[in-house]
């Protein structure tokens, strides 16, 4: 299934690379297809009783992943900014 998704993704990528895609914005096709995708995903979750029983655990894990991913990104960005700004000040003093 993963290979199918990747194949479709790269097919869309190649088609978009070589064919004019201005008509997509005109007809809001991407928005309509995204809404349809979310609707069908909701149908699948609603129809799957086992998944529906575990939805609270899934929501908790999703929240924790998003929270710690954001915190980690913030810390990494902060440390990177401090390291590079220190290097910029040091280089400026030497010149």
mmCIF file as gemmi writes it, N, C-alpha and C atoms, coordinates in Angstrom:
data_model
loop_
_atom_site.group_PDB
_atom_site.id
_atom_site.type_symbol
_atom_site.label_atom_id
_atom_site.label_alt_id
_atom_site.label_comp_id
_atom_site.label_asym_id
_atom_site.label_entity_id
_atom_site.label_seq_id
_atom_site.pdbx_PDB_ins_code
_atom_site.Cartn_x
_atom_site.Cartn_y
_atom_site.Cartn_z
_atom_site.occupancy
_atom_site.B_iso_or_equiv
_atom_site.pdbx_formal_charge
_atom_site.auth_seq_id
_atom_site.auth_asym_id
_atom_site.pdbx_PDB_model_num
ATOM 1 N N . UNK Axp A 1 ? 0.824 -1.193 0 1 0 ? 1 A 1
ATOM 2 C CA . UNK Axp A 1 ? 0 0 0 1 0 ? 1 A 1
ATOM 3 C C . UNK Axp A 1 ? 0.868 1.257 0 1 0 ? 1 A 1
ATOM 4 N N . UNK Axp A 2 ? 1.968 1.204 0.758 1 0 ? 2 A 1
ATOM 5 C CA . UNK Axp A 2 ? 2.864 2.352 0.806 1 0 ? 2 A 1
ATOM 6 C C . UNK Axp A 2 ? 3.46 2.636 -0.567 1 0 ? 2 A 1
ATOM 7 N N . UNK Axp A 3 ? 3.806 1.577 -1.289 1 0 ? 3 A 1
ATOM 8 C CA . UNK Axp A 3 ? 4.365 1.764 -2.621 1 0 ? 3 A 1
ATOM 9 C C . UNK Axp A 3 ? 3.35 2.393 -3.562 1 0 ? 3 A 1
ATOM 10 N N . UNK Axp A 4 ? 2.083 2.038 -3.394 1 0 ? 4 A 1
ATOM 11 C CA . UNK Axp A 4 ? 1.028 2.629 -4.216 1 0 ? 4 A 1
ATOM 12 C C . UNK Axp A 4 ? 0.926 4.131 -3.942 1 0 ? 4 A 1
ATOM 13 N N . UNK Axp A 5 ? 0.958 4.498 -2.677 1 0 ? 5 A 1
ATOM 14 C CA . UNK Axp A 5 ? 0.875 5.914 -2.303 1 0 ? 5 A 1
ATOM 15 C C . UNK Axp A 5 ? 2.069 6.679 -2.866 1 0 ? 5 A 1
ATOM 16 N N . UNK Axp A 6 ? 3.268 6.121 -2.718 1 0 ? 6 A 1
ATOM 17 C CA . UNK Axp A 6 ? 4.457 6.783 -3.248 1 0 ? 6 A 1
ATOM 18 C C . UNK Axp A 6 ? 4.424 6.88 -4.767 1 0 ? 6 A 1
ATOM 19 N N . UNK Axp A 7 ? 3.947 5.838 -5.422 1 0 ? 7 A 1
ATOM 20 C CA . UNK Axp A 7 ? 3.844 5.852 -6.877 1 0 ? 7 A 1
ATOM 21 C C . UNK Axp A 7 ? 2.881 6.938 -7.347 1 0 ? 7 A 1
ATOM 22 N N . UNK Axp A 8 ? 1.733 7.036 -6.704 1 0 ? 8 A 1
ATOM 23 C CA . UNK Axp A 8 ? 0.758 8.068 -7.067 1 0 ? 8 A 1
ATOM 24 C C . UNK Axp A 8 ? 1.328 9.458 -6.793 1 0 ? 8 A 1
ATOM 25 N N . UNK Axp A 9 ? 2.03 9.62 -5.666 1 0 ? 9 A 1
ATOM 26 C CA . UNK Axp A 9 ? 2.635 10.909 -5.333 1 0 ? 9 A 1
ATOM 27 C C . UNK Axp A 9 ? 3.637 11.336 -6.403 1 0 ? 9 A 1
ATOM 28 N N . UNK Axp A 10 ? 4.545 10.436 -6.77 1 0 ? 10 A 1
ATOM 29 C CA . UNK Axp A 10 ? 5.55 10.796 -7.758 1 0 ? 10 A 1
ATOM 30 C C . UNK Axp A 10 ? 4.955 10.957 -9.151 1 0 ? 10 A 1
ATOM 31 N N . UNK Axp A 11 ? 3.897 10.231 -9.459 1 0 ? 11 A 1
ATOM 32 C CA . UNK Axp A 11 ? 3.213 10.436 -10.74 1 0 ? 11 A 1
ATOM 33 C C . UNK Axp A 11 ? 2.624 11.842 -10.785 1 0 ? 11 A 1
ATOM 34 N N . UNK Axp A 12 ? 1.995 12.255 -9.706 1 0 ? 12 A 1
ATOM 35 C CA . UNK Axp A 12 ? 1.47 13.618 -9.634 1 0 ? 12 A 1
ATOM 36 C C . UNK Axp A 12 ? 2.564 14.658 -9.708 1 0 ? 12 A 1
ATOM 37 N N . UNK Axp A 13 ? 3.684 14.378 -9.064 1 0 ? 13 A 1
ATOM 38 C CA . UNK Axp A 13 ? 4.828 15.286 -9.112 1 0 ? 13 A 1
ATOM 39 C C . UNK Axp A 13 ? 5.332 15.462 -10.539 1 0 ? 13 A 1
ATOM 40 N N . UNK Axp A 14 ? 5.491 14.357 -11.25 1 0 ? 14 A 1
ATOM 41 C CA . UNK Axp A 14 ? 5.999 14.432 -12.619 1 0 ? 14 A 1
ATOM 42 C C . UNK Axp A 14 ? 5.002 15.101 -13.557 1 0 ? 14 A 1
ATOM 43 N N . UNK Axp A 15 ? 3.73 14.802 -13.384 1 0 ? 15 A 1
ATOM 44 C CA . UNK Axp A 15 ? 2.714 15.449 -14.22 1 0 ? 15 A 1
ATOM 45 C C . UNK Axp A 15 ? 2.7 16.948 -13.955 1 0 ? 15 A 1
ATOM 46 N N . UNK Axp A 16 ? 2.782 17.339 -12.694 1 0 ? 16 A 1
ATOM 47 C CA . UNK Axp A 16 ? 2.808 18.751 -12.348 1 0 ? 16 A 1
ATOM 48 C C . UNK Axp A 16 ? 4.052 19.465 -12.84 1 0 ? 16 A 1
ATOM 49 N N . UNK Axp A 17 ? 5.137 18.732 -12.986 1 0 ? 17 A 1
ATOM 50 C CA . UNK Axp A 17 ? 6.393 19.319 -13.454 1 0 ? 17 A 1
ATOM 51 C C . UNK Axp A 17 ? 6.339 19.664 -14.94 1 0 ? 17 A 1
ATOM 52 N N . UNK Axp A 18 ? 5.641 18.853 -15.726 1 0 ? 18 A 1
ATOM 53 C CA . UNK Axp A 18 ? 5.674 19.02 -17.171 1 0 ? 18 A 1
ATOM 54 C C . UNK Axp A 18 ? 4.385 19.568 -17.779 1 0 ? 18 A 1
ATOM 55 N N . UNK Axp A 19 ? 3.319 19.665 -17.002 1 0 ? 19 A 1
ATOM 56 C CA . UNK Axp A 19 ? 2.041 20.149 -17.531 1 0 ? 19 A 1
ATOM 57 C C . UNK Axp A 19 ? 1.626 21.385 -16.741 1 0 ? 19 A 1
ATOM 58 N N . UNK Axp A 20 ? 1.054 22.356 -17.414 1 0 ? 20 A 1
ATOM 59 C CA . UNK Axp A 20 ? 0.577 23.564 -16.746 1 0 ? 20 A 1
ATOM 60 C C . UNK Axp A 20 ? -0.543 23.212 -15.767 1 0 ? 20 A 1
ATOM 61 N N . UNK Axp A 21 ? -0.408 23.682 -14.537 1 0 ? 21 A 1
ATOM 62 C CA . UNK Axp A 21 ? -1.396 23.354 -13.499 1 0 ? 21 A 1
ATOM 63 C C . UNK Axp A 21 ? -2.158 24.586 -13.025 1 0 ? 21 A 1
ATOM 64 N N . UNK Axp A 22 ? -2.249 25.613 -13.844 1 0 ? 22 A 1
ATOM 65 C CA . UNK Axp A 22 ? -2.968 26.82 -13.444 1 0 ? 22 A 1
ATOM 66 C C . UNK Axp A 22 ? -4.462 26.564 -13.284 1 0 ? 22 A 1
ATOM 67 N N . UNK Axp A 23 ? -4.988 25.594 -13.986 1 0 ? 23 A 1
ATOM 68 C CA . UNK Axp A 23 ? -6.417 25.287 -13.907 1 0 ? 23 A 1
ATOM 69 C C . UNK Axp A 23 ? -6.81 24.732 -12.546 1 0 ? 23 A 1
ATOM 70 N N . UNK Axp A 24 ? -5.855 24.173 -11.804 1 0 ? 24 A 1
ATOM 71 C CA . UNK Axp A 24 ? -6.176 23.611 -10.491 1 0 ? 24 A 1
ATOM 72 C C . UNK Axp A 24 ? -6.632 24.713 -9.546 1 0 ? 24 A 1
ATOM 73 N N . UNK Axp A 25 ? -5.936 25.84 -9.546 1 0 ? 25 A 1
ATOM 74 C CA . UNK Axp A 25 ? -6.329 26.956 -8.694 1 0 ? 25 A 1
ATOM 75 C C . UNK Axp A 25 ? -7.662 27.549 -9.111 1 0 ? 25 A 1
ATOM 76 N N . UNK Axp A 26 ? -7.941 27.522 -10.39 1 0 ? 26 A 1
ATOM 77 C CA . UNK Axp A 26 ? -9.184 28.096 -10.896 1 0 ? 26 A 1
ATOM 78 C C . UNK Axp A 26 ? -10.399 27.321 -10.408 1 0 ? 26 A 1
ATOM 79 N N . UNK Axp A 27 ? -10.313 26.02 -10.37 1 0 ? 27 A 1
ATOM 80 C CA . UNK Axp A 27 ? -11.453 25.2 -9.987 1 0 ? 27 A 1
ATOM 81 C C . UNK Axp A 27 ? -11.396 24.716 -8.545 1 0 ? 27 A 1
ATOM 82 N N . UNK Axp A 28 ? -10.369 25.121 -7.804 1 0 ? 28 A 1
ATOM 83 C CA . UNK Axp A 28 ? -10.227 24.731 -6.399 1 0 ? 28 A 1
ATOM 84 C C . UNK Axp A 28 ? -10.272 23.212 -6.227 1 0 ? 28 A 1
ATOM 85 N N . UNK Axp A 29 ? -9.687 22.524 -7.184 1 0 ? 29 A 1
ATOM 86 C CA . UNK Axp A 29 ? -9.699 21.065 -7.185 1 0 ? 29 A 1
ATOM 87 C C . UNK Axp A 29 ? -8.983 20.488 -5.971 1 0 ? 29 A 1
ATOM 88 N N . UNK Axp A 30 ? -7.87 21.076 -5.601 1 0 ? 30 A 1
ATOM 89 C CA . UNK Axp A 30 ? -7.099 20.56 -4.471 1 0 ? 30 A 1
ATOM 90 C C . UNK Axp A 30 ? -7.918 20.657 -3.188 1 0 ? 30 A 1
ATOM 91 N N . UNK Axp A 31 ? -8.604 21.759 -2.988 1 0 ? 31 A 1
ATOM 92 C CA . UNK Axp A 31 ? -9.43 21.928 -1.794 1 0 ? 31 A 1
ATOM 93 C C . UNK Axp A 31 ? -10.553 20.897 -1.75 1 0 ? 31 A 1
ATOM 94 N N . UNK Axp A 32 ? -11.222 20.694 -2.859 1 0 ? 32 A 1
ATOM 95 C CA . UNK Axp A 32 ? -12.322 19.731 -2.909 1 0 ? 32 A 1
ATOM 96 C C . UNK Axp A 32 ? -11.808 18.318 -2.644 1 0 ? 32 A 1
ATOM 97 N N . UNK Axp A 33 ? -10.693 17.948 -3.249 1 0 ? 33 A 1
ATOM 98 C CA . UNK Axp A 33 ? -10.144 16.609 -3.039 1 0 ? 33 A 1
ATOM 99 C C . UNK Axp A 33 ? -9.639 16.415 -1.61 1 0 ? 33 A 1
ATOM 100 N N . UNK Axp A 34 ? -9.096 17.458 -1.003 1 0 ? 34 A 1
ATOM 101 C CA . UNK Axp A 34 ? -8.655 17.363 0.387 1 0 ? 34 A 1
ATOM 102 C C . UNK Axp A 34 ? -9.839 17.157 1.318 1 0 ? 34 A 1
ATOM 103 N N . UNK Axp A 35 ? -10.909 17.89 1.096 1 0 ? 35 A 1
ATOM 104 C CA . UNK Axp A 35 ? -12.113 17.718 1.912 1 0 ? 35 A 1
ATOM 105 C C . UNK Axp A 35 ? -12.677 16.313 1.723 1 0 ? 35 A 1
ATOM 106 N N . UNK Axp A 36 ? -12.68 15.818 0.504 1 0 ? 36 A 1
ATOM 107 C CA . UNK Axp A 36 ? -13.153 14.458 0.24 1 0 ? 36 A 1
ATOM 108 C C . UNK Axp A 36 ? -12.276 13.425 0.94 1 0 ? 36 A 1
ATOM 109 N N . UNK Axp A 37 ? -10.968 13.632 0.906 1 0 ? 37 A 1
ATOM 110 C CA . UNK Axp A 37 ? -10.043 12.727 1.579 1 0 ? 37 A 1
ATOM 111 C C . UNK Axp A 37 ? -10.298 12.707 3.084 1 0 ? 37 A 1
ATOM 112 N N . UNK Axp A 38 ? -10.484 13.868 3.688 1 0 ? 38 A 1
ATOM 113 C CA . UNK Axp A 38 ? -10.774 13.925 5.12 1 0 ? 38 A 1
ATOM 114 C C . UNK Axp A 38 ? -12.11 13.26 5.446 1 0 ? 38 A 1
ATOM 115 N N . UNK Axp A 39 ? -13.09 13.436 4.585 1 0 ? 39 A 1
ATOM 116 C CA . UNK Axp A 39 ? -14.395 12.812 4.796 1 0 ? 39 A 1
ATOM 117 C C . UNK Axp A 39 ? -14.285 11.29 4.758 1 0 ? 39 A 1
ATOM 118 N N . UNK Axp A 40 ? -13.574 10.763 3.765 1 0 ? 40 A 1
ATOM 119 C CA . UNK Axp A 40 ? -13.435 9.308 3.674 1 0 ? 40 A 1
ATOM 120 C C . UNK Axp A 40 ? -12.592 8.758 4.819 1 0 ? 40 A 1
ATOM 121 N N . UNK Axp A 41 ? -11.614 9.52 5.273 1 0 ? 41 A 1
ATOM 122 C CA . UNK Axp A 41 ? -10.831 9.105 6.438 1 0 ? 41 A 1
ATOM 123 C C . UNK Axp A 41 ? -11.724 9.031 7.67 1 0 ? 41 A 1
ATOM 124 N N . UNK Axp A 42 ? -12.597 9.999 7.837 1 0 ? 42 A 1
ATOM 125 C CA . UNK Axp A 42 ? -13.557 9.967 8.944 1 0 ? 42 A 1
ATOM 126 C C . UNK Axp A 42 ? -14.498 8.781 8.849 1 0 ? 42 A 1
ATOM 127 N N . UNK Axp A 43 ? -14.927 8.442 7.645 1 0 ? 43 A 1
ATOM 128 C CA . UNK Axp A 43 ? -15.777 7.265 7.464 1 0 ? 43 A 1
ATOM 129 C C . UNK Axp A 43 ? -15.056 5.989 7.873 1 0 ? 43 A 1
ATOM 130 N N . UNK Axp A 44 ? -13.8 5.873 7.488 1 0 ? 44 A 1
ATOM 131 C CA . UNK Axp A 44 ? -13.016 4.686 7.844 1 0 ? 44 A 1
ATOM 132 C C . UNK Axp A 44 ? -12.841 4.575 9.354 1 0 ? 44 A 1
ATOM 133 N N . UNK Axp A 45 ? -12.549 5.682 10.01 1 0 ? 45 A 1
ATOM 134 C CA . UNK Axp A 45 ? -12.372 5.657 11.467 1 0 ? 45 A 1
ATOM 135 C C . UNK Axp A 45 ? -13.687 5.334 12.153 1 0 ? 45 A 1
ATOM 136 N N . UNK Axp A 46 ? -14.763 5.922 11.684 1 0 ? 46 A 1
ATOM 137 C CA . UNK Axp A 46 ? -16.068 5.659 12.28 1 0 ? 46 A 1
ATOM 138 C C . UNK Axp A 46 ? -16.536 4.23 12.091 1 0 ? 46 A 1
ATOM 139 N N . UNK Axp A 47 ? -16.172 3.61 10.988 1 0 ? 47 A 1
ATOM 140 C CA . UNK Axp A 47 ? -16.6 2.239 10.709 1 0 ? 47 A 1
ATOM 141 C C . UNK Axp A 47 ? -15.747 1.202 11.429 1 0 ? 47 A 1
ATOM 142 N N . UNK Axp A 48 ? -14.56 1.572 11.856 1 0 ? 48 A 1
ATOM 143 C CA . UNK Axp A 48 ? -13.653 0.648 12.52 1 0 ? 48 A 1
ATOM 144 C C . UNK Axp A 48 ? -13.878 0.736 14.032 1 0 ? 48 A 1
ATOM 145 N N . UNK Axp A 49 ? -14.579 -0.262 14.605 1 0 ? 49 A 1
ATOM 146 C CA . UNK Axp A 49 ? -14.917 -0.222 16.028 1 0 ? 49 A 1
ATOM 147 C C . UNK Axp A 49 ? -13.685 -0.272 16.922 1 0 ? 49 A 1
ATOM 148 N N . UNK Axp A 50 ? -12.706 -1.078 16.552 1 0 ? 50 A 1
ATOM 149 C CA . UNK Axp A 50 ? -11.501 -1.186 17.38 1 0 ? 50 A 1
ATOM 150 C C . UNK Axp A 50 ? -10.749 0.145 17.424 1 0 ? 50 A 1
ATOM 151 N N . UNK Axp A 51 ? -10.623 0.776 16.28 1 0 ? 51 A 1
ATOM 152 C CA . UNK Axp A 51 ? -9.952 2.064 16.221 1 0 ? 51 A 1
ATOM 153 C C . UNK Axp A 51 ? -10.752 3.127 16.966 1 0 ? 51 A 1
ATOM 154 N N . UNK Axp A 52 ? -12.056 3.062 16.865 1 0 ? 52 A 1
ATOM 155 C CA . UNK Axp A 52 ? -12.914 4.034 17.543 1 0 ? 52 A 1
ATOM 156 C C . UNK Axp A 52 ? -12.8 3.899 19.058 1 0 ? 52 A 1
ATOM 157 N N . UNK Axp A 53 ? -12.622 2.672 19.566 1 0 ? 53 A 1
ATOM 158 C CA . UNK Axp A 53 ? -12.447 2.471 21.01 1 0 ? 53 A 1
ATOM 159 C C . UNK Axp A 53 ? -11.113 3.023 21.496 1 0 ? 53 A 1
ATOM 160 N N . UNK Axp A 54 ? -10.12 3.052 20.622 1 0 ? 54 A 1
ATOM 161 C CA . UNK Axp A 54 ? -8.789 3.518 21.01 1 0 ? 54 A 1
ATOM 162 C C . UNK Axp A 54 ? -8.552 4.984 20.659 1 0 ? 54 A 1
ATOM 163 N N . UNK Axp A 55 ? -9.584 5.71 20.284 1 0 ? 55 A 1
ATOM 164 C CA . UNK Axp A 55 ? -9.4 7.073 19.793 1 0 ? 55 A 1
ATOM 165 C C . UNK Axp A 55 ? -8.809 7.99 20.856 1 0 ? 55 A 1
ATOM 166 N N . UNK Axp A 56 ? -9.148 7.772 22.147 1 0 ? 56 A 1
ATOM 167 C CA . UNK Axp A 56 ? -8.592 8.628 23.187 1 0 ? 56 A 1
ATOM 168 C C . UNK Axp A 56 ? -7.083 8.437 23.312 1 0 ? 56 A 1
ATOM 169 N N . UNK Axp A 57 ? -6.613 7.21 23.184 1 0 ? 57 A 1
ATOM 170 C CA . UNK Axp A 57 ? -5.176 6.941 23.23 1 0 ? 57 A 1
ATOM 171 C C . UNK Axp A 57 ? -4.479 7.537 22.01 1 0 ? 57 A 1
ATOM 172 N N . UNK Axp A 58 ? -5.097 7.42 20.858 1 0 ? 58 A 1
ATOM 173 C CA . UNK Axp A 58 ? -4.519 7.958 19.627 1 0 ? 58 A 1
ATOM 174 C C . UNK Axp A 58 ? -4.413 9.476 19.713 1 0 ? 58 A 1
ATOM 175 N N . UNK Axp A 59 ? -5.457 10.118 20.247 1 0 ? 59 A 1
ATOM 176 C CA . UNK Axp A 59 ? -5.442 11.573 20.39 1 0 ? 59 A 1
ATOM 177 C C . UNK Axp A 59 ? -4.337 11.993 21.356 1 0 ? 59 A 1
ATOM 178 N N . UNK Axp A 60 ? -4.209 11.27 22.467 1 0 ? 60 A 1
ATOM 179 C CA . UNK Axp A 60 ? -3.167 11.592 23.442 1 0 ? 60 A 1
ATOM 180 C C . UNK Axp A 60 ? -1.779 11.456 22.821 1 0 ? 60 A 1
ATOM 181 N N . UNK Axp A 61 ? -1.523 10.353 22.129 1 0 ? 61 A 1
ATOM 182 C CA . UNK Axp A 61 ? -0.219 10.166 21.483 1 0 ? 61 A 1
ATOM 183 C C . UNK Axp A 61 ? 0.036 11.236 20.419 1 0 ? 61 A 1
ATOM 184 N N . UNK Axp A 62 ? -0.975 11.57 19.659 1 0 ? 62 A 1
ATOM 185 C CA . UNK Axp A 62 ? -0.822 12.617 18.652 1 0 ? 62 A 1
ATOM 186 C C . UNK Axp A 62 ? -0.486 13.959 19.274 1 0 ? 62 A 1
ATOM 187 N N . UNK Axp A 63 ? -1.161 14.271 20.38 1 0 ? 63 A 1
ATOM 188 C CA . UNK Axp A 63 ? -0.885 15.526 21.081 1 0 ? 63 A 1
ATOM 189 C C . UNK Axp A 63 ? 0.54 15.54 21.631 1 0 ? 63 A 1
ATOM 190 N N . UNK Axp A 64 ? 0.962 14.427 22.242 1 0 ? 64 A 1
ATOM 191 C CA . UNK Axp A 64 ? 2.309 14.366 22.809 1 0 ? 64 A 1
ATOM 192 C C . UNK Axp A 64 ? 3.385 14.465 21.728 1 0 ? 64 A 1
ATOM 193 N N . UNK Axp A 65 ? 3.165 13.815 20.602 1 0 ? 65 A 1
ATOM 194 C CA . UNK Axp A 65 ? 4.127 13.903 19.499 1 0 ? 65 A 1
ATOM 195 C C . UNK Axp A 65 ? 4.228 15.342 18.995 1 0 ? 65 A 1
ATOM 196 N N . UNK Axp A 66 ? 3.085 16.006 18.826 1 0 ? 66 A 1
ATOM 197 C CA . UNK Axp A 66 ? 3.098 17.394 18.362 1 0 ? 66 A 1
ATOM 198 C C . UNK Axp A 66 ? 3.75 18.313 19.392 1 0 ? 66 A 1
ATOM 199 N N . UNK Axp A 67 ? 3.439 18.103 20.666 1 0 ? 67 A 1
ATOM 200 C CA . UNK Axp A 67 ? 3.991 18.945 21.728 1 0 ? 67 A 1
ATOM 201 C C . UNK Axp A 67 ? 5.505 18.809 21.813 1 0 ? 67 A 1
ATOM 202 N N . UNK Axp A 68 ? 5.981 17.576 21.92 1 0 ? 68 A 1
ATOM 203 C CA . UNK Axp A 68 ? 7.424 17.38 22.053 1 0 ? 68 A 1
ATOM 204 C C . UNK Axp A 68 ? 8.169 17.71 20.761 1 0 ? 68 A 1
ATOM 205 N N . UNK Axp A 69 ? 7.534 17.522 19.626 1 0 ? 69 A 1
ATOM 206 C CA . UNK Axp A 69 ? 8.151 17.949 18.367 1 0 ? 69 A 1
ATOM 207 C C . UNK Axp A 69 ? 8.31 19.457 18.314 1 0 ? 69 A 1
ATOM 208 N N . UNK Axp A 70 ? 7.309 20.185 18.776 1 0 ? 70 A 1
ATOM 209 C CA . UNK Axp A 70 ? 7.39 21.647 18.806 1 0 ? 70 A 1
ATOM 210 C C . UNK Axp A 70 ? 8.438 22.122 19.801 1 0 ? 70 A 1
ATOM 211 N N . UNK Axp A 71 ? 8.451 21.517 20.99 1 0 ? 71 A 1
ATOM 212 C CA . UNK Axp A 71 ? 9.443 21.894 22.002 1 0 ? 71 A 1
ATOM 213 C C . UNK Axp A 71 ? 10.857 21.601 21.497 1 0 ? 71 A 1
ATOM 214 N N . UNK Axp A 72 ? 11.055 20.435 20.909 1 0 ? 72 A 1
ATOM 215 C CA . UNK Axp A 72 ? 12.368 20.091 20.369 1 0 ? 72 A 1
ATOM 216 C C . UNK Axp A 72 ? 12.798 21.034 19.258 1 0 ? 72 A 1
ATOM 217 N N . UNK Axp A 73 ? 11.879 21.411 18.389 1 0 ? 73 A 1
ATOM 218 C CA . UNK Axp A 73 ? 12.2 22.348 17.314 1 0 ? 73 A 1
ATOM 219 C C . UNK Axp A 73 ? 12.568 23.712 17.872 1 0 ? 73 A 1
ATOM 220 N N . UNK Axp A 74 ? 11.837 24.146 18.888 1 0 ? 74 A 1
ATOM 221 C CA . UNK Axp A 74 ? 12.134 25.434 19.512 1 0 ? 74 A 1
ATOM 222 C C . UNK Axp A 74 ? 13.523 25.42 20.142 1 0 ? 74 A 1
ATOM 223 N N . UNK Axp A 75 ? 13.826 24.376 20.895 1 0 ? 75 A 1
ATOM 224 C CA . UNK Axp A 75 ? 15.136 24.278 21.552 1 0 ? 75 A 1
ATOM 225 C C . UNK Axp A 75 ? 16.252 24.222 20.511 1 0 ? 75 A 1
ATOM 226 N N . UNK Axp A 76 ? 16.076 23.41 19.473 1 0 ? 76 A 1
ATOM 227 C CA . UNK Axp A 76 ? 17.087 23.31 18.422 1 0 ? 76 A 1
ATOM 228 C C . UNK Axp A 76 ? 17.291 24.658 17.733 1 0 ? 76 A 1
ATOM 229 N N . UNK Axp A 77 ? 16.202 25.348 17.415 1 0 ? 77 A 1
ATOM 230 C CA . UNK Axp A 77 ? 16.308 26.659 16.777 1 0 ? 77 A 1
ATOM 231 C C . UNK Axp A 77 ? 16.975 27.685 17.675 1 0 ? 77 A 1
ATOM 232 N N . UNK Axp A 78 ? 16.651 27.657 18.964 1 0 ? 78 A 1
ATOM 233 C CA . UNK Axp A 78 ? 17.237 28.592 19.925 1 0 ? 78 A 1
ATOM 234 C C . UNK Axp A 78 ? 18.74 28.363 20.046 1 0 ? 78 A 1
ATOM 235 N N . UNK Axp A 79 ? 19.135 27.101 20.211 1 0 ? 79 A 1
ATOM 236 C CA . UNK Axp A 79 ? 20.558 26.778 20.343 1 0 ? 79 A 1
ATOM 237 C C . UNK Axp A 79 ? 21.303 27.115 19.05 1 0 ? 79 A 1
ATOM 238 N N . UNK Axp A 80 ? 20.726 26.789 17.917 1 0 ? 80 A 1
ATOM 239 C CA . UNK Axp A 80 ? 21.359 27.091 16.632 1 0 ? 80 A 1
ATOM 240 C C . UNK Axp A 80 ? 21.534 28.59 16.445 1 0 ? 80 A 1
ATOM 241 N N . UNK Axp A 81 ? 20.52 29.363 16.806 1 0 ? 81 A 1
ATOM 242 C CA . UNK Axp A 81 ? 20.604 30.817 16.682 1 0 ? 81 A 1
ATOM 243 C C . UNK Axp A 81 ? 21.693 31.371 17.584 1 0 ? 81 A 1
ATOM 244 N N . UNK Axp A 82 ? 21.806 30.862 18.794 1 0 ? 82 A 1
ATOM 245 C CA . UNK Axp A 82 ? 22.84 31.329 19.722 1 0 ? 82 A 1
ATOM 246 C C . UNK Axp A 82 ? 24.236 30.98 19.21 1 0 ? 82 A 1
ATOM 247 N N . UNK Axp A 83 ? 24.404 29.775 18.695 1 0 ? 83 A 1
ATOM 248 C CA . UNK Axp A 83 ? 25.717 29.357 18.191 1 0 ? 83 A 1
ATOM 249 C C . UNK Axp A 83 ? 26.124 30.203 16.991 1 0 ? 83 A 1
ATOM 250 N N . UNK Axp A 84 ? 25.213 30.397 16.033 1 0 ? 84 A 1
ATOM 251 C CA . UNK Axp A 84 ? 25.57 31.142 14.838 1 0 ? 84 A 1
ATOM 252 C C . UNK Axp A 84 ? 25.689 32.63 15.097 1 0 ? 84 A 1
ATOM 253 N N . UNK Axp A 85 ? 24.914 33.184 16.011 1 0 ? 85 A 1
ATOM 254 C CA . UNK Axp A 85 ? 25.063 34.61 16.31 1 0 ? 85 A 1
ATOM 255 C C . UNK Axp A 85 ? 26.371 34.851 17.05 1 0 ? 85 A 1
ATOM 256 N N . UNK Axp A 86 ? 26.808 33.896 17.868 1 0 ? 86 A 1
ATOM 257 C CA . UNK Axp A 86 ? 28.103 34.013 18.545 1 0 ? 86 A 1
ATOM 258 C C . UNK Axp A 86 ? 29.227 33.967 17.517 1 0 ? 86 A 1
ATOM 259 N N . UNK Axp A 87 ? 29.103 33.091 16.513 1 0 ? 87 A 1
ATOM 260 C CA . UNK Axp A 87 ? 30.113 33.005 15.457 1 0 ? 87 A 1
ATOM 261 C C . UNK Axp A 87 ? 30.149 34.277 14.621 1 0 ? 87 A 1
ATOM 262 N N . UNK Axp A 88 ? 29.016 34.881 14.36 1 0 ? 88 A 1
ATOM 263 C CA . UNK Axp A 88 ? 28.959 36.119 13.584 1 0 ? 88 A 1
ATOM 264 C C . UNK Axp A 88 ? 29.642 37.252 14.34 1 0 ? 88 A 1
ATOM 265 N N . UNK Axp A 89 ? 29.409 37.348 15.654 1 0 ? 89 A 1
ATOM 266 C CA . UNK Axp A 89 ? 30.042 38.397 16.458 1 0 ? 89 A 1
ATOM 267 C C . UNK Axp A 89 ? 31.546 38.193 16.516 1 0 ? 89 A 1
ATOM 268 N N . UNK Axp A 90 ? 31.984 36.94 16.649 1 0 ? 90 A 1
ATOM 269 C CA . UNK Axp A 90 ? 33.411 36.632 16.7 1 0 ? 90 A 1
ATOM 270 C C . UNK Axp A 90 ? 34.079 36.975 15.374 1 0 ? 90 A 1
ATOM 271 N N . UNK Axp A 91 ? 33.469 36.661 14.268 1 0 ? 91 A 1
ATOM 272 C CA . UNK Axp A 91 ? 34.02 36.973 12.95 1 0 ? 91 A 1
ATOM 273 C C . UNK Axp A 91 ? 34.06 38.477 12.717 1 0 ? 91 A 1
ATOM 274 N N . UNK Axp A 92 ? 33.056 39.184 13.199 1 0 ? 92 A 1
ATOM 275 C CA . UNK Axp A 92 ? 33.017 40.636 13.03 1 0 ? 92 A 1
ATOM 276 C C . UNK Axp A 92 ? 34.12 41.325 13.802 1 0 ? 92 A 1
ATOM 277 N N . UNK Axp A 93 ? 34.475 40.795 14.961 1 0 ? 93 A 1
ATOM 278 C CA . UNK Axp A 93 ? 35.537 41.384 15.768 1 0 ? 93 A 1
ATOM 279 C C . UNK Axp A 93 ? 36.905 41.176 15.133 1 0 ? 93 A 1
ATOM 280 N N . UNK Axp A 94 ? 37.122 40.062 14.45 1 0 ? 94 A 1
ATOM 281 C CA . UNK Axp A 94 ? 38.419 39.745 13.859 1 0 ? 94 A 1
ATOM 282 C C . UNK Axp A 94 ? 38.691 40.562 12.608 1 0 ? 94 A 1
ATOM 283 N N . UNK Axp A 95 ? 37.662 41.024 11.928 1 0 ? 95 A 1
ATOM 284 C CA . UNK Axp A 95 ? 37.867 41.742 10.666 1 0 ? 95 A 1
ATOM 285 C C . UNK Axp A 95 ? 38.182 43.135 10.945 1 0 ? 95 A 1
